[in-house]
Structure formats: structure tokens, C-alpha cells
Amino acid sequence: MEAVGVGYVDGLLIQGKYQIKPPLPFIPGNEFAGVVSAVGGGVVSLILGERVFGLSSGVFAEEIVVPEKACYRVPEIFSSAQAAGFLLNYATALYGLDDCGHLQPGETVLVLGASGGVGSAAIAVARSMGLNVIAAASTVQKVEAAKAFGAHHGICYADKSWRDALKNVLGDRSLDAVFDPVGGDVAEPALRSLSPGGRFLVVGFAGGPVPQIALNLVLLKRCSIVGVDWGGASRADASLTPALAKRLFEKLQSGRLTPSPVTLRVLAGVRTALSEQLAGRIMGKLIIDMRGDWPGS
């Protein structure tokens, strides 16, 4: 193991605050990148020493055993850190924007929580689809980070008049979609900002409570609220993740997709890193370097 990706859910799982509660003891983590150190007798596509990445369970470990079909070769342009943080968030973004939202080139999407791991991936994928991207985040610093990730415009929703700022940015354009991994108090104002016929993509609730939306807003807006449960969809259809990965690799190879920078921390500081992640102080995707000293070693 060389690097592992960390999501907001990992911090909730470790605290026992997530909707799924694995029996103790358990090893957290689902996103990995590393080097093949051994192969089983039936393995035909991987060789010793090859750099691979993918999704598994219990990846906060020195070594893991992974099915051959769950491993993808690390693109030459990627470091292990970039590879570890790629598949989950970028597949979620592509599934949400394309498969669920059916967004078309030239349309405009508002990405909430745009400086985080999911938000930064959504910005990159949206740009690869030819969308106009407006980033929204909770601080001016985070907005600037999101713009550095590739967003065309940025607004801070800590400002009470942020919807007016959004209207100014939009001008004569419609707001065709909202990509929301945040929830909380920002969800309803974002829904109210949608243009008629728009799509509100529900990705997660990193901002706190699950919002209670009045359905008359949906009626009056003539809009759609779409759940982006990529995890559930992939469990129901085993072919979904490989298909999304193929589409993402094609975008990488064509140069249309440029992944956003990641935040790298060493394993010895994992507790602090998880706390910062939960507090919203990490910019981009959080990655833990697994090659350093282990805590307590």
C-alpha cells in the first residue's frame, strides 16, 4: 500500500455516526493505490511490481488482498496519491452530472462544497463535459481554492446575499443544475435558485442535517430532485463502476479531464487529518501517505 483516499464518510464511520455501523473492530478506508507484491494462480492481467489503484474495504493497512477485477493500472501521469483519490469521487461526479443529471455542453451547474474532495472532482468532471461551472463554498479561501481547481466563477454562501451574487454571475444564463454534497442550510436556497426545469442532484450531507424541502418548491420550479447514490447503484449493477472508470480514463487520455490537486498527509498524523476533514478544513481530496512510520511504531 502506498496511499489511501479519505472521505467524509470515513470520519463518521470511525465515530460510529454513519448510517452503516460495522461491527468492531474494523479497518476503515475504501480507496487505495499501491504496488502488486503477489498474485494468485488465476491472475492474468496483472504482474508483480505493477502500480494499481481501486476500491476495496479495510485499506488503512500495510497490505491488502484485492480481486483482480477491482484493480486498475495507475495512469503514467498519476502519482500514487492522485490515483488513490481518483475513482470514488470522480465516478460519483460523472455518475451524478451525466447519468443522473443528463447535463449537456453549455449548461450551467452550481457545485456546493466546491473546495472539498467531491466538489473538486465535480468541477473537473463538469469542465470535461463542457459545462459552465459556478463554485460555492463556505469561506472566501475555499472559493478561491475552487476557482484554482477550474471553476469559472465562485461565490461564498456564508454571505447572506449569496443568491444575489449568484444572479449577478448568471446574468442571462439559466441555472440548469445544482450538485449538492453538502445539504444543511444551503440546500433549500440553492434549490430556490434553480431555473425552471433544472435538476437538483443530492449527493450527500457533509454540511450537517438532512434538509427538509417543501415539495411545493419542486412543483413551482418544475424541477427534478435526483438522488446520486453511486454506491447503491454500483452494488445493484456490478458493471457500473468499470463502465464509469472506462469513461473517465477516456477523458484523461483525451486531455479533457484534468484532476484537481490533492492534500497529502502522513499516516502518523491521521487523527488530526480526520478531524480537519470533518471540520471542513481540508482543501481538495485528503490522501494519507502509507509509506511512512505507523502511529505508535
N, C-alpha and C positions, 0 to 999 in steps of 0.2 A: 504494500500500500504506500502510495506517495502523497496523495491529497484526498480530502473528502469535502464535499459541499455541505453547508449547514443552512437549513431553512428555519423560518419562524416556528414551524410545527415542531421541530426537534426540541426547542427550548420548552414548549408546552408539554410535550411528551415526558421529558425528564422531570418536570414538576408534577406530573400527574394531572395536568389541567386540560388535556386534549380529550376529544370525544371518544377516542380509542385509547384504552389503558392496558398496555402489555403487562403481563404478569412479571413481577420482579423475581430475580434480577434479569435485566435485558441490556443489550448493547445497542445504543442509538445509532442513527445515521443511515442514509439510503443512497447517497451519491458518492461514487468512488472513481479514482484514477490510480493506476499502478502498473506494475510490470509482471508479466506472466512468469512465475517461477516453477511451475509444474503443470502438466496436462494429463488428463485421463486418457485411457486407451482408445476411446472413441472420438477424440477431438481431431478434427481435420482442418479447421480454418485458422487456428492459432498456433504460434510457435513460441518456444522459450525465449525470453528476453523482449518480447513484443509489448509495446505500450498500449494499454487498453483502458476504457472507461465505460461506465454504465450505471445501472441501478440495481441494488440488492438490499439486503437487510443486515443490520449489525456491522456497519462498515467502519465504525470507530475502533479499528483493530489493526494489529500489525500485519495479519494475513487473513484473507477470506477465501472461501471456495465458491465459485460462481459458475452457473451453467454457461456453456459456450455461446448459446444464442443470446445471452444477456450482455455479452461483451462487444464493444465497438472499438475499432482501431482509432487511436488518437491521431487526428489530423496533424500533419507536419507543422502547421502554423500555430498549434496549440502547445502551451506549457501544460504540465500535469494539473496545475491549479486551474487553468482555464477549462480544461477538459472535465474536471470534477464538478465544476459549477454549471455545465452547459445543458445536459439533456433534460433534466426535470423542469427547469424554469423556461427554457426555450420551447420545449414541447408544449408546455402549458400555454405559453403565449401564442404559438402558432395554432394550436387547437382552439383557443378562445377567439382569436381575431379572425381566423379563416374558417374553420369548421363550424364554429358556433355563431360567430358574428357575420360571416359572409361579407366581410368588408372588401371594397373594390378600390383600385388605384384612384387617387384623387380625393377620396373621402377623408374625413377628419375624425380623429379619435382623441379623447381625453384620457390620459393614463394617470390614475391616482396612485399615491405612494410610489412615485416615479423614480426615486433615488435608491430604492431597495433592490433586492435580487430579482424578484418577479417583475417589478416595474421597469428596471433597466433592460431586462430581456424583452419585455413588451415593446419598449422603444426601438430596440434593434430590429425585432421582427417586423414591427409596423413600418419602419423605414424600408425594409427589404420588400415589403408589399406595395410600396409606392403611396403610403398614406401620409397625410399631414398630421404631425404628432404634437399635441399640446401636453406638456408635463405639468402635473400638480403635486405639490409636496407641502410638508408642514412647516418648513423653515426656508428662508432665503438661501441659505447654504445648500440645502438639499435641492432646491430648484436649480441652482447653478450647476450642481453635480449632474442633474438630469439633462440639462442642456448640453453639458460636456459629453454625455452619453449619446447624444444625437437628436434630442428633441428640437423641433423647430421653434417652439415657444415654451415659456414657463410661467406659472402663476403659483402664489403661495396661499393655501387655503386657511392659514392662520389669520389672514386678513379678513375681517368681517365683510368687506365689499368684494370678495374674490369673484363672485359671479359677475359683477360689473366689469372686472378686469378680463374675465373670460369673454364677455360680449365684445369688448374692445378688440381682443385678439382675433376673435372670429370674423368680425366685420360682416361682410355679406355672406360668408360661408355658413353652412349648416353644421351642427354638431351631430355627427352620424352615429357615434358610439362612445360609451364610457367603459373603460377597462378598470374594474374595481377590485383590487386585492386588500382593500382597507376596511370598508364597511364603516361602522361607527357613525359619528355625527355628520360626516362629509358625504355619505351616500345619497341621502334624500336631496340635498341641494344640487348634487351632480345630476341626479335623475331629472330634477326640475329644469335643468339647463339643456337637456336633450332636445333636439329638433323633432318635430312630428315624424313618426316612422323610424325613429332611432332605436338602437339596441343598447341595453344596459347589461353588461357582462359581469356577472357575480363570480369572482374568483376566490375571495377569502375575506377574513375579518381581522386582519392584523391591527386594526385601529381600536379594537375593543368589542363592545356589544354588537350583537347582530341587529341591524336596523329594522325597525318596524315601518314598512312602507304602506301608505294608504293607496289602495288599488285604484281609486278614482283618478290618481295621477296618471296611471298607465292608460286608463280609458281616454282621458282628455288629451294625452300626448300621442295617442295611437301608436305607442311604442311597445317594444318587447323587452321583457326581463328574461335573461337566459343564464342558466347555471352552467358554469365552466368547471365541471368536475372531471378533469382529465384522468385523475387516479381511478375513479369509479368506472369511467368509460374504458380505460385500458384493462381493468380487471375483467370487465364484461366481454371485451374483444381483444384477444391476445395479439391480433395483427395490427392494432392501432399504433402502438409505440414504434415498432420497426418502420411503419409507413411514415410516421411523423419524422423519425430520425433520417430517413432517406430524403425527405423533402428539405430538411434542414441542411443536410450535407450538400445537396444540390445548390442551395442558396449560398453556402460557404464557398463552394468551388467556383461558382459564377462571379463571386465578388459582391453579390447583392447584400449579403449578410455580414456585418462586422460586429462581433460580440463586444459587449461592454466590458470595461476593466473590472477586476475583482479585488476584494480586500483580503489579504493573506495574513493569517496569524499562525503562531506555532502551537503545537499541541499542549505544551506546558501551560499556556495561557487560555485554555479552552473555557474555563469557568467564566473568566472575565469577558471573553468574546461572546459567549452565550448571553450573558447579562446585557452587554451592549446591544446585541441583536434584538433582544426582547424590548429594550428601551428605545429602539429606533435610532441608534447612533452609528450604525454601520452603513457605509455608502457602497452600493453595488452588492454583488454576491459575496457572502462570507465563505472563505475557504480555510480549512485547517491543514497546515503542512504536517504530515505524519512522519516525516523522516528525522525529526529532531528528538530530543530527550522526552521520555514519557513522564507524566506527572508523578512525582514521588520516587523516580528512579535515581 
